[in-house]
C-alpha cells in the first residue's frame, strides 16, 4: 500500500513528565500506550543518494505489525511517500536479518494523548 504522511519534527527530550503535565493541564488524556521496536535493515547503497532508503519492521507489543519502505531523498517537501505492508508471521524479522543484516534497533514507549482539538504521540525512545 502506498501512503503519504507529513514529516514531523523529531527532537530529544530527556524527561517527558513536564510535557505530560502540560498536556493534562490543557485537557489531554492518555488513551493508549504501546511498546514498539523498530528494526532497520541494511539495503544496497544508491550511488545517487547514499543512505536515503530505509526498510523498517515495526514490532508492537511483541508482535510484528508493519514493514515500511521509503526513500528519505524526496523533493524536500513536507510529505514522505512510503510503502507499507501488514505482517503477522513472527519469523519475518529473522528472515530479513539473515538476508539483509540489521542496521539499528530502536525501542519506544508511545503514549497517545487525545485532547479536544489535537491528537499526538509522546515517545520515550532508546536507540538511534
Steps between C-alpha positions, in 0.01 A plus 500: 500500500642841402447771761601859569555668835609846602850504644508589866757664717702255703704625792659351809323551832670355809185507717141477378340559841476882457351451154243255636409754772450773239285269288289406803471871587349578160256211523681225310462142617729204439272250327753243379852379577708284267839336521666499159827375358610619156756289315679682216661269244805556282424572135728524196635854466358729232788677331291815440370521859695284747319424825168634379296179488357324804339164559344481846313226684283628785423262787221607740438321828732216392319436168624601152250750354633698204780514247575848367715593201575861417758727346603800710651666192169654388443840347537695828126530556347421836333188357669159510371231268552144617377146455358309794397138534337330797678188628410235755767230473744530793784344293509799258753689715741205497466457123565868428792508746660193340452631146585870549656553842370734770621861490347616828224422751288769669290427810205733568221547748227708340217676679206620292370829642154611391365848564193689384677646195821298461638150496867419546757244604770539759785254457750366747776367281810291558719457193621694199 
